[in-house]
């Protein structure tokens, strides 16, 4: 672990009041306390959720990501540009699309055309101070789109944020403000089954690590939404794309990088590189892709989990014209959806065997990164890009059409 990993989250002992709030609230037991109530962060266990940071009454916890001042600066700047007065905060694991957000706002009685989107690792890292600062800056409505309680990737984050919103509502009411300015929406991505494409093979039933799919009549799968976490394992094994995680549909992903490959190859003579990244692997690089891709002929596509990294996409991307494909995933210890990881690792082994037979293994690389290690994505990608640059560029480009068909 590099030096930056050690400083991603730390406690300023000079400011710490020894109240132990952080110790009691950490969902990963990453904060220890000695006999004198001195607290320390075990960086190996920390998931950089920011819950301790937002709960510290003495502002003694320093964090590299999503500081209140930076978030407020973002909101203020976005208001000047968009003239929007509604802030929509979204949990990283279940960020809805623009159309879904507008539907949610309408259901909450908010008929707005413009809003300020803000994606966070967890709803629980939003402090009450930040909420009041945003309202004081002129925002009229704050909508927190949270994971459903049972599916919070940070265990207790949504429950903590809901309690803070209720507390804030009470304070606003006492101060004469509209308590309806704060709204909570529960939203979690689920697998969706399309019966017209299904052949009843039941592979999805056997592969699901959360027992969220069961056999229905005539071998038709039934998605148990109360158990589905949206990991994408079922989508990966379905031979006919009959079951998919909304927002990560196979053909949509295929279309995105297929069209991009053609444009990237036509625009520059430098290699075209595609990066598939688990959305939990490295926050700063994914929230600000230019910090990683600037000056390079490349693009990033996020996947919900290592289990959602489809080997078919890696092979297709190379055949569509990309000169290299890099996969970024969390370590086994950091994985937010640990069940079924062994399946993802087996798929990776099969993928490497296939690429080796196609003489493409040197054009693929997979690395493990953690949000604890701020800024590590950029140098890792730089090294991979330089490696691909030294290789001959691929010349065969395949066009990607609907239904997953590929033609020369």
C-alpha positions as CSV (number, residue, x, y, z in Angstrom):
1,X,0.0,0.0,0.0
2,X,1.4,3.4,-1.0
3,X,1.6,6.5,1.1
4,X,-1.6,7.9,-0.4
5,X,-3.5,4.9,0.9
6,X,-2.4,5.7,4.4
7,X,-3.7,9.2,4.1
8,X,-7.0,8.7,2.3
9,X,-8.7,8.8,5.7
10,X,-7.1,9.9,8.9
11,X,-7.8,11.3,12.4
12,X,-6.3,14.6,13.5
13,X,-5.6,13.7,17.1
14,X,-5.1,17.4,18.0
15,X,-8.8,18.1,17.1
16,X,-10.2,14.8,18.4
17,X,-12.4,15.2,21.5
18,X,-12.3,11.4,22.3
19,X,-16.1,11.3,22.0
20,X,-16.0,7.9,20.2
21,X,-18.9,8.7,17.9
22,X,-16.8,7.5,14.9
23,X,-16.0,4.3,16.8
24,X,-19.6,3.6,17.4
25,X,-20.9,4.4,14.0
26,X,-18.4,2.8,11.6
27,X,-20.2,-0.1,9.8
28,X,-16.9,-1.9,9.0
29,X,-15.4,-1.8,12.5
30,X,-12.4,0.0,11.0
31,X,-12.0,2.4,13.9
32,X,-10.3,1.1,17.1
33,X,-10.3,2.6,20.6
34,X,-7.8,2.2,23.4
35,X,-8.3,2.4,27.2
36,X,-8.0,6.2,27.0
37,X,-10.6,6.5,24.2
38,X,-8.0,7.4,21.7
39,X,-9.3,6.3,18.3
40,X,-7.4,5.2,15.2
41,X,-8.4,4.1,11.7
42,X,-7.5,0.6,10.5
43,X,-6.9,1.5,6.9
44,X,-7.1,-2.2,5.8
45,X,-10.7,-2.4,6.9
46,X,-11.8,1.1,5.9
47,X,-14.0,1.4,2.9
48,X,-13.8,5.3,2.6
49,X,-17.6,5.5,3.0
50,X,-17.3,8.8,4.8
51,X,-19.8,8.0,7.5
52,X,-17.4,8.7,10.3
53,X,-16.3,12.0,8.6
54,X,-19.9,13.2,8.4
55,X,-20.6,12.2,12.0
56,X,-17.6,13.7,13.7
57,X,-18.7,16.7,15.8
58,X,-15.2,18.1,16.1
59,X,-14.3,17.8,12.4
60,X,-11.3,15.8,13.4
61,X,-11.5,13.2,10.6
62,X,-9.8,14.2,7.4
63,X,-10.8,12.5,4.1
64,X,-9.6,12.7,0.5
65,X,-12.9,12.3,-1.2
66,X,-16.2,14.3,-1.1
67,X,-15.3,16.9,1.5
68,X,-18.2,19.1,2.5
69,X,-16.5,22.2,1.2
70,X,-15.7,20.6,-2.2
71,X,-19.3,19.4,-2.5
72,X,-20.7,22.8,-1.6
73,X,-18.4,24.4,-4.1
74,X,-19.7,21.9,-6.8
75,X,-23.3,22.7,-6.0
76,X,-22.8,26.4,-6.0
77,X,-20.9,26.3,-9.4
78,X,-23.6,24.0,-10.9
79,X,-26.4,26.4,-9.8
80,X,-24.7,29.3,-11.6
81,X,-24.4,27.2,-14.8
82,X,-27.7,25.4,-14.8
83,X,-29.9,27.8,-12.8
84,X,-31.3,24.7,-11.1
85,X,-32.6,24.8,-7.5
86,X,-33.0,21.1,-6.9
87,X,-30.1,18.9,-5.7
88,X,-30.4,15.1,-6.3
89,X,-27.9,13.1,-4.3
90,X,-27.4,9.5,-5.4
91,X,-25.8,6.5,-3.9
92,X,-22.9,5.3,-6.1
93,X,-24.2,1.7,-6.3
94,X,-27.7,2.7,-7.7
95,X,-27.3,5.9,-9.6
96,X,-30.5,6.2,-11.7
97,X,-30.6,7.5,-15.3
98,X,-31.8,11.0,-16.2
99,X,-35.2,9.7,-17.2
100,X,-35.6,7.7,-13.9
101,X,-34.6,10.7,-11.9
102,X,-37.2,12.9,-13.6
103,X,-39.8,10.3,-12.9
104,X,-38.8,10.1,-9.2
105,X,-39.0,13.9,-8.9
106,X,-42.4,13.9,-10.5
107,X,-43.6,11.3,-8.0
108,X,-42.3,13.5,-5.2
109,X,-44.4,16.4,-6.6
110,X,-41.4,18.2,-8.0
111,X,-42.0,19.3,-11.6
112,X,-38.5,20.5,-12.5
113,X,-36.7,20.4,-15.8
114,X,-33.2,21.0,-14.4
115,X,-31.6,19.5,-11.4
116,X,-28.0,19.2,-10.0
117,X,-26.9,15.6,-9.9
118,X,-24.4,14.5,-7.3
119,X,-23.1,10.9,-6.9
120,X,-21.7,9.8,-3.6
121,X,-20.2,6.6,-2.3
122,X,-23.0,6.4,0.3
123,X,-26.0,8.5,1.4
124,X,-24.7,8.1,5.0
125,X,-21.7,10.4,4.4
126,X,-23.9,13.5,4.0
127,X,-23.7,15.6,7.2
128,X,-26.4,17.8,8.5
129,X,-24.1,20.7,8.2
130,X,-23.8,20.1,4.5
131,X,-27.6,19.9,4.2
132,X,-28.1,23.3,5.8
133,X,-25.2,24.8,3.9
134,X,-26.8,23.8,0.6
135,X,-30.2,25.2,1.6
136,X,-28.5,28.4,2.7
137,X,-26.8,28.6,-0.7
138,X,-30.2,28.9,-2.4
139,X,-31.1,25.3,-3.2
140,X,-34.9,24.8,-2.6
141,X,-35.2,21.1,-2.7
142,X,-32.8,18.2,-1.8
143,X,-33.7,14.7,-2.9
144,X,-31.6,11.8,-1.5
145,X,-31.9,8.8,-3.8
146,X,-30.7,6.0,-1.5
147,X,-30.3,2.3,-1.8
148,X,-33.0,0.3,-0.1
149,X,-31.9,-0.4,3.5
150,X,-31.3,-4.1,2.9
151,X,-29.1,-3.4,-0.1
152,X,-26.8,-0.6,1.2
153,X,-23.3,-1.3,0.0
154,X,-22.0,0.4,3.2
155,X,-24.3,-1.6,5.5
156,X,-25.9,1.2,7.5
157,X,-25.5,4.2,5.3
158,X,-29.1,4.7,4.1
159,X,-30.5,4.2,7.6
160,X,-28.1,6.9,8.9
161,X,-29.0,9.3,6.2
162,X,-32.7,8.8,6.7
163,X,-32.3,9.6,10.4
164,X,-30.3,12.7,9.6
165,X,-33.0,13.9,7.1
166,X,-35.7,13.4,9.8
167,X,-33.6,15.4,12.3
168,X,-33.0,18.1,9.7
169,X,-36.7,18.3,8.9
170,X,-37.5,18.9,12.5
171,X,-34.9,21.7,12.7
172,X,-36.2,23.3,9.5
173,X,-39.7,23.2,10.8
174,X,-38.7,24.9,14.0
175,X,-36.8,27.6,12.0
176,X,-39.9,28.3,9.9
177,X,-38.6,26.6,6.7
178,X,-40.5,24.2,4.5
179,X,-39.7,20.7,5.9
180,X,-40.7,19.2,2.6
181,X,-37.5,20.7,1.1
182,X,-35.9,17.4,2.1
183,X,-37.1,14.2,0.4
184,X,-35.9,10.6,0.5
185,X,-36.3,8.1,-2.3
186,X,-35.4,4.4,-2.0
187,X,-34.0,2.9,-5.2
188,X,-32.0,-0.2,-6.0
189,X,-31.2,-1.7,-9.3
190,X,-32.6,-5.2,-10.0
191,X,-32.3,-7.8,-12.7
192,X,-35.1,-7.7,-15.3
193,X,-36.4,-10.8,-17.1
194,X,-37.6,-10.7,-20.7
195,X,-39.8,-13.7,-21.4
196,X,-39.8,-13.4,-25.2
197,X,-36.0,-14.0,-25.3
198,X,-35.9,-16.7,-22.6
199,X,-35.4,-20.4,-23.5
200,X,-35.8,-21.7,-20.0
201,X,-32.3,-23.0,-19.5
202,X,-32.3,-21.8,-15.8
203,X,-28.6,-20.9,-15.9
204,X,-29.5,-17.7,-14.1
205,X,-31.1,-19.7,-11.3
206,X,-28.0,-21.7,-10.6
207,X,-25.5,-18.9,-10.9
208,X,-27.2,-16.3,-8.7
209,X,-25.1,-16.1,-5.5
210,X,-28.0,-14.5,-3.5
211,X,-30.8,-17.0,-4.4
212,X,-32.7,-14.1,-5.9
213,X,-33.9,-16.1,-8.9
214,X,-36.1,-19.1,-8.7
215,X,-37.7,-21.5,-11.2
216,X,-41.2,-20.6,-12.3
217,X,-43.7,-22.6,-14.4
218,X,-42.4,-23.9,-17.7
219,X,-38.8,-23.3,-16.5
220,X,-39.4,-19.5,-16.5
221,X,-37.2,-17.7,-14.0
222,X,-38.7,-15.4,-11.4
223,X,-36.7,-12.5,-10.0
224,X,-37.1,-12.2,-6.3
225,X,-36.7,-8.4,-5.9
226,X,-36.4,-8.6,-2.1
227,X,-33.1,-10.6,-2.6
228,X,-31.7,-9.2,-5.9
229,X,-28.7,-6.9,-5.4
230,X,-28.1,-6.1,-9.1
231,X,-24.7,-7.7,-9.3
232,X,-25.1,-8.8,-12.9
233,X,-24.0,-12.4,-12.5
234,X,-27.2,-13.7,-14.0
235,X,-26.8,-11.4,-17.0
236,X,-23.3,-12.7,-17.6
237,X,-24.4,-16.4,-18.1
238,X,-27.6,-15.9,-20.0
239,X,-27.1,-17.2,-23.6
240,X,-29.9,-15.1,-25.1
241,X,-29.7,-11.8,-23.1
242,X,-33.1,-12.6,-21.5
243,X,-32.2,-11.3,-18.1
244,X,-30.3,-8.1,-17.5
245,X,-29.5,-5.4,-14.9
246,X,-31.3,-2.3,-15.9
247,X,-28.7,0.4,-16.9
248,X,-26.2,-2.2,-17.9
249,X,-28.0,-4.0,-20.7
250,X,-25.7,-6.2,-22.9
251,X,-26.7,-4.6,-26.2
252,X,-26.5,-1.1,-24.9
253,X,-23.0,-1.7,-23.6
254,X,-22.1,-3.4,-26.9
255,X,-23.4,-0.5,-28.9
256,X,-21.5,2.1,-26.8
257,X,-18.1,0.7,-27.2
258,X,-18.8,-0.6,-30.7
259,X,-19.6,2.9,-32.0
260,X,-16.8,4.4,-29.9
261,X,-14.2,2.1,-31.4
262,X,-15.0,3.3,-34.9
263,X,-14.8,7.0,-33.9
264,X,-11.7,6.6,-31.9
265,X,-9.8,4.7,-34.6
266,X,-10.9,7.3,-37.2
267,X,-9.9,10.4,-35.0
268,X,-6.4,9.6,-34.1
269,X,-3.5,7.4,-35.1
270,X,-2.7,6.5,-31.5
271,X,-4.0,3.2,-30.0
272,X,-7.7,3.0,-28.9
273,X,-8.1,1.6,-25.4
274,X,-11.2,0.6,-23.5
275,X,-11.3,0.5,-19.7
276,X,-14.0,-1.5,-17.9
277,X,-14.1,-0.5,-14.2
278,X,-16.1,-1.6,-11.2
279,X,-17.9,1.5,-10.0
280,X,-16.4,0.9,-6.5
281,X,-12.8,0.5,-7.4
282,X,-11.4,4.1,-7.6
283,X,-13.7,7.1,-6.9
284,X,-11.7,10.1,-8.2
285,X,-10.8,8.6,-11.5
286,X,-14.4,7.5,-12.3
287,X,-15.9,10.8,-11.2
288,X,-13.4,12.8,-13.2
289,X,-12.5,10.6,-16.2
290,X,-10.4,13.4,-17.8
291,X,-7.9,13.0,-14.9
292,X,-7.2,9.5,-16.3
293,X,-7.9,9.8,-20.0
294,X,-6.8,13.3,-20.9
295,X,-4.7,13.3,-24.0
296,X,-5.4,9.6,-24.7
297,X,-7.5,7.8,-27.3
298,X,-9.6,6.0,-24.7
299,X,-13.0,5.6,-22.9
300,X,-14.3,4.2,-19.6
301,X,-17.3,2.1,-19.1
302,X,-18.4,1.3,-15.5
303,X,-19.8,-2.1,-14.5
304,X,-21.8,-2.8,-11.3
305,X,-19.4,-5.4,-9.9
306,X,-16.5,-7.7,-10.9
307,X,-19.3,-10.3,-11.5
308,X,-20.8,-8.0,-14.1
309,X,-17.6,-7.8,-16.1
310,X,-18.7,-9.9,-19.1
311,X,-15.7,-11.7,-20.8
312,X,-17.6,-11.5,-24.1
313,X,-17.4,-7.7,-24.0
314,X,-13.6,-7.9,-23.6
315,X,-13.2,-10.2,-26.6
316,X,-15.8,-8.2,-28.7
317,X,-14.1,-4.9,-27.8
318,X,-10.8,-6.1,-29.2
319,X,-12.5,-7.5,-32.3
320,X,-14.4,-4.2,-32.7
321,X,-11.1,-2.3,-33.1
322,X,-9.8,-1.4,-29.6
323,X,-6.1,-2.1,-29.3
324,X,-6.3,-2.9,-25.6
325,X,-8.8,-3.5,-22.9
326,X,-8.1,-2.9,-19.2
327,X,-10.3,-4.2,-16.4
328,X,-10.3,-2.5,-13.0
329,X,-11.9,-4.4,-10.0
330,X,-11.9,-4.4,-6.3
331,X,-9.9,-6.8,-4.2
332,X,-11.7,-9.7,-2.6
333,X,-11.5,-8.0,0.7
334,X,-13.0,-4.7,-0.6
335,X,-15.8,-6.3,-2.8
336,X,-19.2,-4.8,-1.9
337,X,-20.9,-7.9,-3.2
338,X,-18.6,-10.7,-2.1
339,X,-20.9,-13.6,-2.7
340,X,-20.2,-15.3,-6.0
341,X,-16.8,-13.7,-6.5
342,X,-15.4,-17.2,-7.2
343,X,-17.6,-17.4,-10.3
344,X,-16.1,-14.1,-11.6
345,X,-12.6,-15.3,-11.0
346,X,-13.3,-18.5,-12.9
347,X,-14.7,-16.5,-15.8
348,X,-11.5,-14.4,-15.7
349,X,-9.5,-17.6,-16.1
350,X,-11.6,-18.7,-19.1
351,X,-11.2,-15.3,-20.6
352,X,-7.5,-15.4,-20.4
353,X,-7.4,-18.8,-22.0
354,X,-9.5,-17.6,-24.9
355,X,-7.4,-14.5,-25.4
356,X,-4.2,-16.6,-25.3
357,X,-5.6,-18.8,-28.1
358,X,-6.5,-15.7,-30.1
359,X,-3.0,-14.2,-29.5
360,X,-4.7,-11.2,-27.7
361,X,-3.6,-11.9,-24.1
362,X,-1.0,-9.2,-24.2
363,X,-3.7,-6.6,-25.0
364,X,-5.7,-7.3,-21.8
365,X,-4.9,-6.5,-18.3
366,X,-6.8,-6.6,-15.0
367,X,-5.9,-4.7,-11.9
368,X,-7.3,-4.5,-8.4
369,X,-7.7,-1.0,-6.9
370,X,-9.2,0.5,-3.8
371,X,-10.7,3.9,-3.0
372,X,-8.3,3.9,-0.1
373,X,-5.6,4.4,-2.7
374,X,-6.3,7.9,-4.1
375,X,-5.1,8.5,-7.6
376,X,-3.7,5.0,-8.4
377,X,-6.0,4.5,-11.4
378,X,-4.2,7.1,-13.5
379,X,-0.6,5.7,-13.2
380,X,-1.9,2.1,-13.7
381,X,-3.7,3.1,-16.8
382,X,-0.8,5.2,-18.1
383,X,1.5,2.1,-17.8
384,X,-1.0,-0.1,-19.6
385,X,-1.6,2.6,-22.4
386,X,2.2,2.8,-22.9
387,X,2.4,-1.0,-23.2
388,X,-0.4,-1.0,-25.8
389,X,1.3,1.9,-27.7
390,X,4.4,-0.3,-28.1
391,X,2.3,-3.0,-29.8
392,X,1.2,-3.0,-33.4
393,X,-2.3,-1.5,-33.8
394,X,-5.2,-3.7,-34.6
395,X,-6.4,-3.2,-38.2
396,X,-9.6,-5.3,-38.4
397,X,-12.6,-3.3,-37.2
398,X,-16.0,-4.9,-36.9
399,X,-19.2,-2.8,-36.9
400,X,-21.7,-3.6,-34.1
401,X,-25.3,-3.8,-35.0
402,X,-28.5,-4.5,-33.0
403,X,-29.2,-7.8,-31.3
404,X,-25.4,-8.3,-30.8
405,X,-24.7,-9.0,-34.4
406,X,-21.2,-8.1,-35.7
407,X,-20.3,-7.7,-39.3
408,X,-17.1,-6.7,-41.1
